[in-house]
Amino acid sequence: MNIEKKRQREKKTVSLMISLYCKKKHGGKQLCSGCAALEAYARNRSEHCPFMETKTFCANCKVHCYRPEMRQKIREVMRFSGPRMIFYHPIMAVRHVVETKKERRRLDKEDEH
């Protein structure tokens, strides 16, 4: 997969997860200001990620470029939205689980050597 396609898929995934979180936690049809700011921040981080070619997801990255307060917020969103994605975006959710498992195995092998 080329880098730009991967980058766009990551941004789409994070936007969908933030949208689901905000809709369920804050109500309303549009993102609240806090969730909109988090989405813009996360999309910007993805847009400028120098490791996009080799990483699968930010959680697996050895360099954490999120500011601590934003990292905490995105973790909260991921914890909430992750398990629910199977009901709203099943193909994306299954792909995410498969890619996460592959990446963890790859990282474990690297750590062994």
All heavy atoms as an XYZ file, in Angstrom:
939
protein
N       0.861     -1.175      0.000
C       0.000      0.000      0.000
C       0.903      1.233      0.000
O       1.877      1.300      0.733
C      -0.873     -0.026      1.265
C      -1.671      1.240      1.443
S      -2.660      1.309      2.942
C      -3.738     -0.064      2.710
N       0.554      2.202     -0.830
C       1.398      3.390     -0.862
C       1.144      4.256      0.376
O       0.114      4.148      1.032
C       1.237      4.166     -2.177
C      -0.028      4.994     -2.247
O      -0.499      5.532     -1.249
N      -0.572      5.111     -3.433
N       2.102      5.108      0.672
C       2.070      5.896      1.906
C       0.867      6.829      1.957
O       0.220      6.942      2.996
C       3.376      6.698      2.069
C       4.491      5.761      2.465
C       3.229      7.790      3.097
C       5.811      6.437      2.661
N       0.551      7.478      0.860
C      -0.557      8.442      0.882
C      -1.894      7.744      1.133
O      -2.730      8.237      1.890
C      -0.598      9.249     -0.417
C      -1.465     10.471     -0.323
C      -1.195     11.356      0.905
O      -0.031     11.555      1.290
O      -2.173     11.842      1.493
N      -2.074      6.579      0.531
C      -3.311      5.814      0.755
C      -3.399      5.382      2.223
O      -4.452      5.465      2.853
C      -3.350      4.606     -0.170
C      -4.642      3.841     -0.140
C      -4.647      2.737     -1.174
C      -5.955      1.966     -1.114
N      -5.954      0.864     -2.092
N      -2.291      4.955      2.761
C      -2.231      4.538      4.166
C      -2.530      5.725      5.091
O      -3.285      5.609      6.054
C      -0.837      3.971      4.451
C      -0.670      3.341      5.798
C       0.720      2.732      5.879
C       0.975      2.101      7.204
N       2.326      1.569      7.317
N      -1.961      6.863      4.772
C      -2.167      8.069      5.569
C      -3.653      8.474      5.553
O      -4.231      8.793      6.581
C      -1.300      9.195      4.998
C      -1.187     10.407      5.865
C      -0.291     11.473      5.221
N       1.036     11.031      4.832
C       2.094     10.979      5.637
N       1.985     11.349      6.891
N       3.262     10.566      5.198
N      -4.261      8.431      4.378
C      -5.677      8.791      4.255
C      -6.567      7.815      5.018
O      -7.539      8.207      5.661
C      -6.096      8.861      2.778
C      -5.446      9.987      2.011
C      -5.609     11.346      2.673
O      -6.679     11.708      3.139
N      -4.521     12.106      2.731
N      -6.238      6.532      4.964
C      -7.025      5.526      5.695
C      -6.906      5.746      7.200
O      -7.887      5.643      7.934
C      -6.589      4.117      5.307
C      -7.556      3.062      5.856
C      -7.327      1.732      5.248
N      -6.190      1.097      5.875
C      -5.657     -0.038      5.487
N      -6.135     -0.664      4.446
N      -4.637     -0.552      6.116
N      -5.717      6.069      7.667
C      -5.530      6.331      9.097
C      -6.336      7.554      9.533
O      -6.991      7.540     10.578
C      -4.049      6.536      9.414
C      -3.809      6.756     10.893
C      -2.343      6.742     11.259
O      -1.667      5.741     10.963
O      -1.893      7.732     11.855
N      -6.304      8.605      8.726
C      -7.065      9.807      9.072
C      -8.563      9.532      9.062
O      -9.285     10.013      9.940
C      -6.710     10.953      8.117
C      -5.309     11.495      8.364
C      -5.038     12.797      7.679
C      -4.948     12.683      6.201
N      -4.504     13.936      5.567
N      -9.033      8.749      8.109
C     -10.459      8.399      8.045
C     -10.860      7.589      9.278
O     -11.896      7.844      9.897
C     -10.750      7.601      6.779
C     -12.200      7.198      6.634
C     -12.436      6.398      5.375
C     -13.894      5.972      5.296
N     -14.133      5.141      4.107
N     -10.035      6.633      9.652
C     -10.326      5.792     10.817
C     -10.409      6.620     12.088
O     -11.359      6.496     12.857
C      -9.254      4.689     10.973
O      -9.238      3.901      9.783
C      -9.549      3.797     12.166
N      -9.441      7.480     12.316
C      -9.437      8.285     13.540
C     -10.632      9.241     13.551
O     -11.261      9.450     14.593
C      -8.090      9.007     13.771
C      -7.930     10.228     12.915
C      -7.921      9.368     15.233
N     -10.978      9.786     12.400
C     -12.138     10.680     12.329
C     -13.431      9.939     12.661
O     -14.279     10.456     13.399
C     -12.243     11.310     10.934
O     -11.191     12.217     10.730
N     -13.574      8.740     12.131
C     -14.767      7.948     12.423
C     -14.855      7.581     13.905
O     -15.934      7.623     14.501
C     -14.798      6.682     11.569
C     -15.106      6.891     10.092
C     -14.850      5.608      9.311
C     -16.541      7.358      9.900
N     -13.708      7.248     14.489
C     -13.702      6.871     15.908
C     -14.033      8.066     16.797
O     -14.791      7.940     17.758
C     -12.362      6.239     16.281
C     -12.164      4.895     15.607
S     -10.623      4.095     16.036
C     -11.149      3.189     17.479
N     -13.496      9.222     16.477
C     -13.794     10.429     17.251
C     -15.260     10.807     17.079
O     -15.933     11.170     18.040
C     -12.850     11.586     16.865
C     -11.422     11.265     17.316
C     -13.320     12.902     17.477
C     -10.362     12.207     16.777
N     -15.776     10.674     15.877
C     -17.174     10.989     15.604
C     -18.107     10.084     16.405
O     -19.081     10.554     17.014
C     -17.443     10.835     14.110
O     -18.790     11.071     13.824
N     -17.811      8.789     16.424
C     -18.613      7.839     17.195
C     -18.573      8.183     18.686
O     -19.607      8.214     19.361
C     -18.106      6.413     16.962
C     -18.760      5.303     17.758
C     -20.255      5.219     17.466
C     -18.083      3.974     17.445
N     -17.385      8.452     19.185
C     -17.202      8.812     20.592
C     -18.026     10.050     20.941
O     -18.780     10.064     21.916
C     -15.714      9.072     20.863
C     -15.423      9.571     22.243
C     -15.249      8.675     23.288
C     -15.301     10.932     22.512
C     -14.962      9.132     24.576
C     -15.024     11.390     23.783
C     -14.856     10.482     24.815
O     -14.590     10.939     26.076
N     -17.895     11.096     20.141
C     -18.567     12.358     20.429
C     -20.086     12.194     20.373
O     -20.807     12.691     21.241
C     -18.111     13.437     19.451
S     -18.699     15.086     19.880
N     -20.561     11.487     19.367
C     -22.010     11.274     19.222
C     -22.579     10.554     20.442
O     -23.632     10.925     20.963
C     -22.275     10.459     17.958
C     -23.727     10.226     17.664
C     -23.880      9.444     16.369
C     -25.342      9.150     16.092
N     -25.491      8.352     14.868
N     -21.881      9.543     20.914
C     -22.379      8.740     22.044
C     -22.161      9.420     23.393
O     -22.966      9.280     24.300
C     -21.713      7.355     22.057
C     -22.007      6.514     20.837
C     -23.454      6.115     20.785
C     -23.712      5.192     19.614
N     -25.115      4.872     19.455
N     -21.066     10.143     23.527
C     -20.738     10.756     24.822
C     -21.296     12.168     24.989
O     -21.635     12.574     26.088
C     -19.213     10.810     25.027
C     -18.562      9.459     25.227
C     -18.824      8.954     26.615
C     -17.957      7.749     26.910
N     -18.018      7.362     28.298
N     -21.336     12.915     23.890
C     -21.703     14.329     23.986
C     -23.017     14.656     23.288
O     -23.478     15.793     23.353
C     -20.574     15.209     23.420
C     -19.259     14.935     24.065
N     -18.087     14.880     23.361
C     -18.930     14.689     25.355
C     -17.087     14.603     24.185
N     -17.569     14.483     25.406
N     -23.588     13.679     22.589
C     -24.845     13.916     21.876
C     -24.622     14.830     20.686
O     -23.525     15.292     20.418
N     -25.667     15.096     19.965
C     -25.543     15.998     18.813
C     -25.116     15.276     17.563
O     -24.606     14.158     17.607
N     -25.334     15.941     16.451
C     -25.012     15.354     15.150
C     -23.639     15.784     14.648
O     -23.081     15.171     13.761
C     -26.089     15.726     14.136
C     -27.442     15.156     14.491
C     -28.474     15.458     13.432
C     -29.846     15.125     13.929
N     -30.335     13.855     13.601
N     -23.109     16.857     15.203
C     -21.794     17.341     14.808
C     -20.837     17.234     15.995
O     -21.268     17.177     17.145
C     -21.874     18.787     14.342
C     -22.657     18.954     13.066
C     -22.621     20.381     12.570
O     -22.495     21.319     13.351
N     -22.740     20.542     11.267
N     -19.546     17.254     15.674
C     -18.534     17.188     16.729
C     -18.610     18.419     17.623
O     -18.774     19.540     17.134
C     -17.131     17.119     16.127
C     -16.750     15.863     15.358
C     -15.330     16.006     14.825
C     -16.886     14.621     16.204
N     -18.476     18.207     18.924
C     -18.366     19.328     19.850
C     -16.994     19.976     19.631
O     -16.135     19.420     18.937
C     -18.522     18.850     21.293
S     -17.162     17.828     21.884
N     -16.773     21.125     20.222
C     -15.516     21.841     19.979
C     -14.298     21.048     20.456
O     -13.256     21.053     19.794
C     -15.549     23.222     20.632
O     -15.712     23.110     22.031
N     -14.413     20.361     21.595
C     -13.288     19.573     22.106
C     -12.932     18.410     21.195
O     -11.753     18.158     20.915
N     -13.954     17.703     20.707
C     -13.707     16.566     19.814
C     -13.232     17.040     18.440
O     -12.398     16.391     17.816
C     -14.960     15.704     19.695
S     -15.305     14.765     21.210
N     -13.738     18.179     17.986
C     -13.281     18.742     16.712
C     -11.801     19.115     16.808
O     -11.030     18.885     15.862
C     -14.121     19.958     16.332
N     -11.393     19.672     17.936
C      -9.985     20.033     18.130
C      -9.112     18.772     18.162
O      -8.022     18.753     17.574
C      -9.810     20.837     19.419
N      -9.585     17.722     18.829
C      -8.841     16.463     18.884
C      -8.716     15.863     17.491
O      -7.646     15.389     17.102
C      -9.517     15.475     19.838
C      -8.869     14.100     19.940
C      -7.442     14.199     20.471
C      -9.707     13.190     20.838
N      -9.798     15.901     16.721
C      -9.754     15.354     15.361
C      -8.752     16.119     14.501
O      -7.935     15.522     13.802
C     -11.129     15.395     14.708
C     -11.076     14.824     13.299
C     -12.307     15.100     12.476
O     -12.972     16.127     12.703
O     -12.581     14.286     11.576
N      -8.792     17.430     14.561
C      -7.855     18.245     13.780
C      -6.410     17.948     14.190
O      -5.519     17.820     13.346
C      -8.171     19.734     13.960
N      -6.190     17.808     15.488
C      -4.853     17.518     16.008
C      -4.376     16.145     15.508
O      -3.244     16.006     15.016
C      -4.879     17.553     17.530
C      -3.529     17.320     18.172
C      -2.622     18.359     18.307
C      -3.179     16.062     18.630
C      -1.378     18.151     18.888
C      -1.942     15.845     19.214
C      -1.046     16.884     19.349
O       0.182     16.663     19.919
N      -5.243     15.125     15.621
C      -4.877     13.771     15.216
C      -4.614     13.700     13.708
O      -3.655     13.059     13.264
C      -5.979     12.799     15.611
N      -5.443     14.357     12.924
C      -5.254     14.363     11.478
C      -3.942     15.074     11.116
O      -3.215     14.624     10.232
C      -6.450     15.005     10.782
C      -7.719     14.149     10.896
C      -8.928     14.817     10.284
N      -8.815     14.936      8.846
C      -9.169     13.995      7.971
N      -9.673     12.857      8.405
N      -9.042     14.201      6.678
N      -3.624     16.135     11.813
C      -2.381     16.850     11.579
C      -1.176     15.972     11.917
O      -0.174     15.961     11.199
C      -2.354     18.148     12.388
C      -1.120     18.965     12.107
O      -0.056     18.695     12.643
N      -1.266     19.961     11.251
N      -1.265     15.257     13.018
C      -0.169     14.359     13.399
C       0.035     13.298     12.318
O       1.165     12.989     11.957
C      -0.454     13.651     14.739
C      -0.569     14.557     15.951
C       0.755     15.074     16.489
N       1.149     16.270     15.769
C       2.370     16.775     15.676
N       3.364     16.212     16.289
N       2.631     17.853     14.999
N      -1.049     12.726     11.823
C      -0.952     11.724     10.752
C      -0.347     12.326      9.485
O       0.462     11.699      8.815
C      -2.325     11.141     10.420
O      -2.797     10.354     11.483
N      -0.779     13.525      9.182
C      -0.307     14.195      7.965
C       1.202     14.413      7.998
O       1.864     14.355      6.965
C      -1.022     15.542      7.799
C      -0.784     16.206      6.482
C      -1.269     15.398      5.284
O      -2.351     14.790      5.357
O      -0.543     15.370      4.272
N       1.764     14.639      9.166
C       3.192     14.951      9.275
C       4.032     13.808      9.856
O       5.195     14.015     10.196
C       3.378     16.227     10.109
C       2.795     17.418      9.433
N       1.533     17.894      9.717
C       3.280     18.200      8.450
C       1.277     18.927      8.950
N       2.317     19.139      8.170
N       3.451     12.621      9.959
C       4.173     11.493     10.552
C       5.314     11.020      9.648
O       5.086     10.619      8.505
C       3.209     10.329     10.799
S       4.037      8.882     11.485
N       6.555     11.041     10.152
C       7.679     10.583      9.348
C       7.816      9.053      9.318
O       8.605      8.517      8.559
C       8.891     11.223     10.043
C       8.462     11.361     11.463
C       6.976     11.626     11.425
N       7.040      8.360     10.141
C       7.141      6.905     10.243
C       6.001      6.180      9.543
O       5.837      4.977      9.700
C       7.168      6.483     11.714
C       8.273      7.139     12.482
C       7.992      8.146     13.387
C       9.589      6.773     12.293
C       9.003      8.774     14.094
C      10.609      7.397     12.996
C      10.316      8.400     13.894
N       5.197      6.888      8.769
C       4.011      6.316      8.152
C       4.333      5.084      7.314
O       3.574      4.132      7.292
C       3.308      7.377      7.293
C       1.968      6.954      6.753
S       0.740      6.516      8.003
C       0.427      8.075      8.783
N       5.466      5.087      6.669
C       5.824      3.973      5.796
C       6.001      2.666      6.575
O       5.634      1.599      6.099
C       7.108      4.298      5.035
C       7.446      3.281      3.980
C       8.623      3.715      3.133
O       9.036      4.877      3.207
O       9.123      2.873      2.383
N       6.507      2.744      7.783
C       6.842      1.524      8.516
C       5.888      1.169      9.650
O       5.874      0.034     10.095
C       8.261      1.632      9.116
O       8.312      2.784      9.957
C       9.297      1.727      8.027
N       5.097      2.120     10.131
C       4.224      1.818     11.270
C       2.834      1.429     10.806
O       2.439      1.710      9.686
C       4.125      3.002     12.222
C       3.284      4.123     11.666
C       2.910      5.106     12.736
C       1.993      6.130     12.081
N       0.966      6.579     12.893
N       2.096      0.794     11.689
C       0.700      0.505     11.380
C      -0.195      1.494     12.105
O      -1.026      2.128     11.498
C       0.310     -0.930     11.767
O       0.690     -1.159     13.103
C       0.952     -1.940     10.855
N      -0.031      1.638     13.408
C      -0.876      2.542     14.188
C      -0.001      3.267     15.201
O       1.034      2.774     15.617
C      -1.979      1.762     14.915
C      -2.805      0.939     13.980
C      -2.658     -0.422     13.912
C      -3.720      1.553     13.130
C      -3.407     -1.171     13.029
C      -4.467      0.815     12.246
C      -4.315     -0.553     12.192
N      -0.474      4.422     15.612
C       0.301      5.241     16.551
C       0.615      4.497     17.851
O       1.679      4.685     18.429
C      -0.445      6.532     16.862
S      -0.609      7.622     15.436
N      -0.308      3.667     18.301
C      -0.097      2.938     19.553
C       1.127      2.030     19.483
O       1.753      1.737     20.498
C      -1.331      2.113     19.905
N       1.493      1.578     18.280
C       2.638      0.688     18.108
C       3.938      1.438     17.838
O       4.982      0.825     17.728
C       2.382     -0.283     16.950
C       1.235     -1.208     17.229
O       0.918     -1.505     18.368
N       0.578     -1.662     16.178
N       3.861      2.732     17.718
C       5.035      3.529     17.367
C       5.931      3.723     18.600
O       5.441      3.930     19.707
C       4.581      4.881     16.825
S       5.894      5.818     16.041
N       7.228      3.716     18.371
C       8.155      3.919     19.486
C       8.318      5.398     19.825
O       8.785      5.749     20.885
C       9.507      3.305     19.142
C       9.416      1.799     19.052
C      10.723      1.142     18.748
C      10.436     -0.321     18.540
N      11.375     -1.245     18.899
N       7.944      6.281     18.902
C       8.007      7.717     19.123
C       6.580      8.226     19.268
O       5.769      8.047     18.383
C       8.677      8.435     17.928
C       8.662      9.932     18.131
C      10.085      7.926     17.719
N       6.279      8.818     20.406
C       4.932      9.329     20.620
C       4.940     10.841     20.442
O       5.444     11.573     21.280
C       4.411      8.930     22.000
C       4.260      7.446     22.127
N       3.336      6.746     21.400
C       4.942      6.535     22.850
C       3.437      5.456     21.684
N       4.416      5.302     22.554
N       4.362     11.271     19.325
C       4.429     12.692     18.979
C       3.241     13.494     19.525
O       3.218     14.701     19.379
C       4.518     12.860     17.465
S       3.100     12.225     16.574
N       2.274     12.832     20.139
C       1.130     13.544     20.712
C       1.545     14.220     22.016
O       2.308     13.640     22.798
C      -0.002     12.570     21.039
C      -0.896     12.192     19.897
C      -0.400     11.722     18.698
C      -2.273     12.291     20.022
C      -1.233     11.361     17.660
C      -3.120     11.935     18.993
C      -2.594     11.471     17.809
O      -3.435     11.118     16.798
N       1.036     15.432     22.251
C       1.230     16.063     23.554
C       0.525     15.179     24.587
O      -0.474     14.537     24.281
C       0.607     17.461     23.561
C       1.311     18.459     22.693
C       0.797     19.881     22.913
N      -0.650     19.981     23.045
C      -1.475     20.426     22.098
N      -1.001     20.809     20.933
N      -2.774     20.498     22.321
N       1.021     15.131     25.819
C       0.453     14.227     26.825
C      -1.069     14.348     26.999
O      -1.754     13.322     27.072
C       1.193     14.600     28.107
C       2.505     15.129     27.634
C       2.203     15.840     26.336
N      -1.609     15.564     27.031
C      -3.055     15.697     27.240
C      -3.842     15.192     26.030
O      -4.908     14.595     26.183
C      -3.453     17.139     27.597
C      -3.248     18.161     26.512
C      -1.840     18.731     26.412
O      -0.922     18.271     27.102
O      -1.660     19.667     25.610
N      -3.312     15.381     24.834
C      -3.988     14.882     23.626
C      -3.850     13.367     23.529
O      -4.766     12.684     23.081
C      -3.423     15.553     22.378
C      -3.732     17.030     22.312
S      -5.499     17.354     22.404
C      -5.746     18.158     20.861
N      -2.725     12.868     23.962
C      -2.525     11.413     23.955
C      -3.538     10.746     24.890
O      -4.117      9.718     24.561
C      -1.099     11.103     24.398
C      -0.735      9.671     24.189
C       0.754      9.488     24.345
N       1.065      8.080     24.187
C       2.043      7.475     24.785
N       2.866      8.154     25.556
N       2.246      6.199     24.593
N      -3.770     11.350     26.045
C      -4.753     10.818     26.988
C      -6.158     10.850     26.388
O      -6.915      9.892     26.504
C      -4.719     11.605     28.303
C      -5.618     11.057     29.368
C      -5.314      9.601     29.698
O      -4.165      9.182     29.753
N      -6.341      8.813     29.897
N      -6.493     11.946     25.721
C      -7.819     12.066     25.103
C      -8.018     11.045     23.994
O      -9.070     10.425     23.899
C      -8.027     13.480     24.540
C      -8.257     14.520     25.595
C      -8.432     15.887     24.966
C      -8.554     16.966     26.019
N      -8.689     18.302     25.410
N      -7.007     10.859     23.147
C      -7.160      9.917     22.036
C      -7.239      8.489     22.560
O      -7.957      7.658     22.015
C      -6.067     10.099     20.954
C      -6.511      9.482     19.626
C      -4.754      9.488     21.372
C      -7.582     10.228     18.909
N      -6.533      8.206     23.627
C      -6.644      6.874     24.247
C      -8.068      6.622     24.735
O      -8.602      5.530     24.566
C      -5.687      6.755     25.432
C      -4.289      6.428     25.063
C      -3.475      6.284     26.328
N      -2.155      5.802     26.032
C      -1.140      5.887     26.857
N      -1.294      6.457     28.041
N       0.037      5.423     26.528
N      -8.659      7.622     25.365
C     -10.032      7.507     25.851
C     -10.991      7.245     24.681
O     -11.867      6.383     24.763
C     -10.427      8.793     26.574
C     -11.777      8.742     27.233
C     -12.096     10.044     27.976
O     -11.170     10.694     28.503
O     -13.279     10.397     27.995
N     -10.805      7.968     23.607
C     -11.639      7.783     22.416
C     -11.459      6.368     21.867
O     -12.445      5.687     21.554
C     -11.284      8.831     21.332
C     -11.899      8.468     19.986
C     -11.739     10.213     21.769
N     -10.227      5.916     21.761
C      -9.952      4.591     21.203
C     -10.526      3.479     22.081
O     -11.087      2.508     21.571
C      -8.448      4.374     21.019
C      -7.800      5.310     20.057
S      -8.442      5.103     18.406
C      -7.954      6.622     17.661
N     -10.391      3.633     23.381
C     -10.952      2.631     24.295
C     -12.461      2.534     24.157
O     -13.038      1.463     24.227
C     -10.606      2.962     25.746
C      -9.384      2.266     26.213
C      -9.193      2.412     27.715
N      -7.779      2.571     27.933
C      -7.171      3.668     28.342
N      -7.868      4.732     28.650
N      -5.880      3.714     28.479
N     -13.115      3.662     23.990
C     -14.561      3.673     23.859
C     -14.998      3.203     22.470
O     -15.859      2.332     22.336
C     -15.110      5.091     24.116
C     -16.598      5.173     23.965
C     -17.429      4.852     25.030
C     -17.169      5.545     22.756
C     -18.811      4.902     24.883
C     -18.548      5.601     22.601
C     -19.368      5.274     23.671
N     -14.426      3.786     21.436
C     -14.887      3.533     20.076
C     -14.412      2.204     19.495
O     -15.131      1.599     18.698
C     -14.437      4.663     19.148
O     -15.030      5.872     19.531
N     -13.233      1.781     19.884
C     -12.667      0.554     19.319
C     -13.623     -0.624     19.330
O     -13.935     -1.192     18.276
N     -14.134     -1.025     20.496
C     -15.038     -2.174     20.545
C     -16.364     -1.934     19.807
O     -16.998     -2.884     19.358
C     -15.306     -2.366     22.036
C     -14.197     -1.669     22.732
C     -13.776     -0.552     21.833
N     -16.775     -0.704     19.661
C     -18.051     -0.383     19.006
C     -17.935     -0.289     17.491
O     -18.941     -0.330     16.787
C     -18.603      0.926     19.580
C     -19.057      0.761     21.012
C     -19.226      2.098     21.711
N     -19.709      1.920     23.072
C     -18.946      1.622     24.117
N     -17.643      1.461     23.961
N     -19.469      1.476     25.320
N     -16.725     -0.162     16.990
C     -16.529     -0.017     15.549
C     -17.059     -1.234     14.783
O     -17.497     -1.095     13.647
C     -15.053      0.201     15.220
C     -14.526      1.563     15.602
S     -15.217      2.920     14.648
C     -14.288      2.743     13.126
N     -17.045     -2.394     15.390
C     -17.527     -3.605     14.720
C     -18.993     -3.459     14.307
O     -19.431     -4.023     13.308
C     -17.286     -4.873     15.580
C     -17.454     -6.142     14.749
C     -18.204     -4.922     16.776
C     -16.305     -6.427     13.854
N     -19.762     -2.677     15.049
C     -21.178     -2.485     14.741
C     -21.417     -1.384     13.709
O     -22.439     -1.392     13.015
C     -21.963     -2.161     16.015
C     -21.854     -3.228     17.053
C     -21.158     -2.997     18.217
C     -22.427     -4.474     16.850
C     -21.040     -3.987     19.184
C     -22.313     -5.482     17.802
C     -21.620     -5.233     18.974
N     -20.502     -0.439     13.615
C     -20.681      0.712     12.728
C     -19.858      0.621     11.450
O     -20.278      1.097     10.400
C     -20.346      2.013     13.475
C     -21.286      2.252     14.625
C     -20.987      1.801     15.906
C     -22.501      2.893     14.426
C     -21.870      1.994     16.961
C     -23.394      3.086     15.471
C     -23.067      2.631     16.743
O     -23.950      2.811     17.779
N     -18.679      0.042     11.561
C     -17.773     -0.081     10.412
C     -17.054     -1.438     10.522
O     -15.866     -1.489     10.821
C     -16.763      1.068     10.404
C     -17.400      2.407     10.393
N     -17.970      2.948      9.260
C     -17.614      3.302     11.385
C     -18.485      4.125      9.560
N     -18.289      4.356     10.840
N     -17.788     -2.538     10.298
C     -17.228     -3.873     10.562
C     -15.978     -4.221      9.753
O     -15.039     -4.807     10.299
C     -18.375     -4.824     10.238
C     -19.379     -4.029      9.496
C     -19.165     -2.592      9.825
N     -15.934     -3.867      8.489
C     -14.759     -4.210      7.680
C     -13.529     -3.480      8.195
O     -12.458     -4.067      8.355
C     -15.012     -3.910      6.183
C     -16.099     -4.850      5.667
C     -13.727     -4.033      5.371
C     -16.616     -4.523      4.290
N     -13.694     -2.216      8.492
C     -12.590     -1.422      9.031
C     -12.128     -1.990     10.376
O     -10.927     -2.082     10.637
C     -13.037      0.030      9.195
C     -11.936      0.975      9.593
S     -12.528      2.658      9.810
C     -12.872      3.094      8.110
N     -13.069     -2.394     11.207
C     -12.729     -2.932     12.526
C     -11.942     -4.237     12.409
O     -10.933     -4.426     13.093
C     -13.995     -3.144     13.350
N     -12.388     -5.124     11.544
C     -11.693     -6.407     11.363
C     -10.301     -6.173     10.787
O      -9.319     -6.767     11.247
C     -12.518     -7.361     10.475
C     -11.709     -8.584     10.075
C     -13.794     -7.777     11.195
N     -10.196     -5.293      9.810
C      -8.892     -4.969      9.222
C      -7.941     -4.435     10.292
O      -6.773     -4.802     10.356
C      -9.048     -3.938      8.103
C      -7.723     -3.625      7.429
C      -7.811     -2.519      6.397
N      -8.811     -2.786      5.382
C      -9.723     -1.892      4.994
N      -9.754     -0.692      5.538
N     -10.576     -2.185      4.058
N      -8.460     -3.588     11.160
C      -7.647     -3.010     12.230
C      -7.121     -4.094     13.173
O      -5.943     -4.097     13.529
C      -8.480     -1.984     12.999
C      -7.739     -1.294     14.085
N      -6.833     -0.286     13.839
C      -7.755     -1.466     15.429
C      -6.324      0.126     14.991
N      -6.865     -0.566     15.967
N      -7.973     -5.013     13.565
C      -7.557     -6.095     14.465
C      -6.483     -6.959     13.809
O      -5.458     -7.274     14.428
C      -8.774     -6.960     14.896
C      -8.330     -8.223     15.596
C      -9.699     -6.152     15.787
N      -6.691     -7.325     12.546
C      -5.724     -8.161     11.836
C      -4.383     -7.448     11.705
O      -3.328     -8.025     11.994
C      -6.281     -8.567     10.445
C      -5.209     -9.199      9.583
C      -7.461     -9.512     10.609
N      -4.409     -6.180     11.298
C      -3.159     -5.434     11.135
C      -2.449     -5.215     12.465
O      -1.224     -5.260     12.531
C      -3.433     -4.095     10.450
C      -3.789     -4.248      8.993
C      -4.120     -2.939      8.319
O      -4.029     -1.869      8.968
O      -4.482     -2.972      7.140
N      -3.210     -5.010     13.535
C      -2.607     -4.839     14.862
C      -1.897     -6.110     15.299
O      -0.772     -6.069     15.804
C      -3.681     -4.437     15.888
O      -4.244     -3.185     15.487
C      -3.095     -4.295     17.280
N      -2.536     -7.236     15.101
C      -1.914     -8.522     15.482
C      -0.634     -8.759     14.687
O       0.381     -9.172     15.249
C      -2.898     -9.669     15.257
C      -4.140     -9.578     16.090
C      -4.117    -10.573     17.190
C      -5.449    -10.531     17.913
N      -5.307    -10.476     19.332
N      -0.680     -8.506     13.377
C       0.514     -8.685     12.546
C       1.655     -7.785     13.023
O       2.795     -8.209     13.117
C       0.207     -8.331     11.083
C      -0.517     -9.392     10.321
C      -0.689     -8.925      8.880
C      -1.532     -9.860      8.066
N      -1.770     -9.351      6.703
N       1.318     -6.535     13.314
C       2.333     -5.580     13.756
C       2.926     -5.983     15.106
O       4.134     -5.887     15.317
C       1.735     -4.173     13.832
C       2.692     -3.116     14.309
C       3.803     -2.798     13.336
O       3.848     -3.371     12.231
O       4.659     -1.970     13.683
N       2.098     -6.440     16.009
C       2.616     -6.868     17.319
C       3.570     -8.044     17.159
O       4.612     -8.097     17.820
C       1.454     -7.228     18.241
C       0.700     -5.986     18.671
C       0.407     -5.972     20.158
N      -0.124     -4.664     20.527
C      -1.414     -4.400     20.715
N      -2.303     -5.356     20.572
N      -1.805     -3.195     21.054
N       3.216     -8.998     16.286
C       4.111    -10.143     16.046
C       5.435     -9.661     15.458
O       6.505    -10.119     15.860
C       3.452    -11.153     15.101
C       2.583    -12.140     15.839
C       2.119    -13.271     14.920
N       0.666    -13.206     14.921
C      -0.108    -13.051     13.864
N       0.399    -12.990     12.668
N      -1.404    -12.989     13.985
N       5.363     -8.744     14.508
C       6.572     -8.220     13.880
C       7.452     -7.504     14.905
O       8.664     -7.708     14.965
C       6.203     -7.262     12.750
C       7.419     -6.785     11.960
C       7.030     -5.768     10.893
N       6.637     -4.483     11.449
C       7.492     -3.562     11.910
N       8.787     -3.790     11.918
N       7.054     -2.413     12.385
N       6.845     -6.700     15.763
C       7.600     -5.982     16.789
C       8.211     -6.934     17.805
O       9.335     -6.733     18.263
C       6.714     -4.947     17.480
C       6.305     -3.755     16.627
C       5.278     -2.899     17.364
C       7.495     -2.929     16.209
N       7.465     -7.973     18.173
C       8.003     -8.969     19.103
C       9.223     -9.667     18.523
O      10.200     -9.907     19.223
C       6.926    -10.013     19.466
C       5.855     -9.448     20.383
O       6.061     -8.355     20.973
O       4.782    -10.093     20.531
N       9.177     -9.988     17.227
C      10.330    -10.630     16.568
C      11.530     -9.695     16.539
O      12.655    -10.123     16.748
C       9.969    -11.067     15.149
C       9.110    -12.294     15.113
C       8.806    -12.701     13.693
C       7.900    -13.923     13.686
N       7.539    -14.336     12.328
N      11.286     -8.406     16.295
C      12.379     -7.429     16.300
C      13.011     -7.318     17.672
O      14.223     -7.186     17.792
C      11.867     -6.054     15.868
C      11.678     -5.907     14.387
C      11.210     -4.514     14.014
O      11.198     -3.600     14.888
O      10.849     -4.312     12.842
N      12.197     -7.361     18.719
C      12.708     -7.250     20.083
C      13.542     -8.465     20.473
O      14.456     -8.342     21.293
C      11.552     -7.059     21.077
C      10.918     -5.688     20.971
O      11.547     -4.781     20.383
O       9.789     -5.505     21.466
N      13.225     -9.621     19.891
C      13.983    -10.832     20.202
C      15.396    -10.777     19.634
O      16.306    -11.371     20.171
C      13.257    -12.068     19.633
C      11.981    -12.404     20.363
C      11.216    -13.538     19.701
O      11.699    -14.103     18.704
O      10.122    -13.862     20.189
N      15.557    -10.039     18.540
C      16.869     -9.993     17.874
C      17.676     -8.865     18.299
O      17.837     -8.025     18.788
C      16.690     -9.943     16.356
C      16.066    -11.184     15.822
N      14.765    -11.213     15.372
C      16.516    -12.439     15.698
C      14.456    -12.428     14.974
N      15.514    -13.197     15.162
